[in-house]
Amino acid sequence: MMDDRSRTAVLIVGYKNGADIVECLGALSRAAEEPRFDVHICENGGRAAFEALCGALSSPTGPCALAQDQGESRSGRDLEFSARR
């Protein structure tokens, strides 16, 4: 079993292509459990594209759920999601 130091970072940079990112996350969700990985997404299409992506990711049919610990300290620019299984 691998420890957290062995995790792989998956970086996705998008520009107003939320549907492609949702599809990519769907493919990643079907990946083998090892090696473990963390996904980091950067939406470069502006606030509207960021909000649309967040909505697509956390919709009832989306691949993610907004993490429960999103307090007032979050700026709206850095959100944490967890994978739906």
PAPA-97678 format. One line per 4 residues: number of its first residue (from 1); their letters; for each residue x, y, z of C-alpha. Coordinates in Angstrom, 2 decimals, decimal comma. Last residue first. Layout:
NUM	A	X/Y/Z  ...
END
This chain:
85	RRAS	-18,22/6,80/-5,84  -18,56/10,57/-5,90  -15,22/12,34/-5,81  -14,60/15,11/-3,33
81	FELD	-14,60/18,82/-4,06  -12,52/21,65/-2,64  -12,99/25,23/-3,72  -10,36/27,90/-4,35
77	RGSR	-11,72/30,97/-6,12  -14,86/31,33/-4,01  -12,76/33,00/-1,32  -13,04/30,20/1,21
73	SEGQ	-12,73/31,42/4,79  -16,51/31,41/5,16  -16,37/27,66/5,59  -16,20/24,92/2,98
69	DQAL	-15,64/21,90/5,25  -18,28/19,68/3,65  -16,48/19,14/0,37  -18,58/19,99/-2,69
65	ACPG	-19,58/16,76/-4,35  -18,05/15,48/-7,55  -18,69/13,51/-10,76  -21,82/15,40/-11,79
61	TPSS	-25,28/13,85/-12,07  -26,69/15,67/-9,02  -24,69/18,77/-10,05  -21,37/19,27/-8,26
57	LAGC	-18,98/19,23/-11,21  -21,36/21,00/-13,58  -22,09/23,76/-11,06  -18,41/24,25/-10,29
53	LAEF	-17,69/24,41/-14,03  -20,44/26,99/-14,60  -19,09/29,10/-11,72  -15,56/28,96/-13,13
49	AARG	-16,80/29,79/-16,65  -18,71/32,81/-15,31  -15,71/33,93/-13,24  -13,19/33,86/-16,08
45	GNEC	-12,16/31,29/-18,68  -8,92/30,16/-17,03  -10,41/27,27/-15,02  -7,60/25,58/-13,05
41	IHVD	-8,31/22,04/-11,88  -6,29/19,98/-9,40  -6,86/16,22/-9,21  -5,25/14,13/-6,48
37	FRPE	-3,94/10,66/-7,23  -3,65/7,20/-5,76  -1,48/4,74/-7,64  -3,34/2,53/-7,26
33	EAAR	-7,15/2,58/-7,32  -7,24/1,75/-11,02  -8,90/4,36/-13,19  -12,69/4,52/-13,63
29	SLAG	-12,95/7,80/-11,75  -10,29/9,21/-14,08  -12,58/8,67/-17,07  -15,43/10,49/-15,35
25	LCEV	-13,03/13,27/-14,40  -12,14/13,68/-18,07  -15,83/13,83/-19,06  -16,48/16,53/-16,43
21	IDAG	-13,44/18,43/-17,74  -14,68/18,18/-21,33  -18,12/19,46/-20,29  -16,49/22,38/-18,45
17	NKYG	-14,77/23,70/-21,56  -14,61/27,45/-20,93  -10,81/27,44/-20,77  -9,48/24,50/-18,79
13	VILV	-6,25/23,48/-17,13  -6,26/19,99/-15,62  -3,44/18,90/-13,31  -3,27/15,31/-12,05
9	ATRS	-0,98/15,06/-9,02  0,31/11,61/-8,10  0,33/10,32/-4,55  3,43/8,59/-3,20
5	RDDM	3,90/10,87/-0,21  0,36/9,99/0,87  1,39/6,38/1,58  1,28/3,49/-0,85
1	M	0,00/0,00/0,00
END
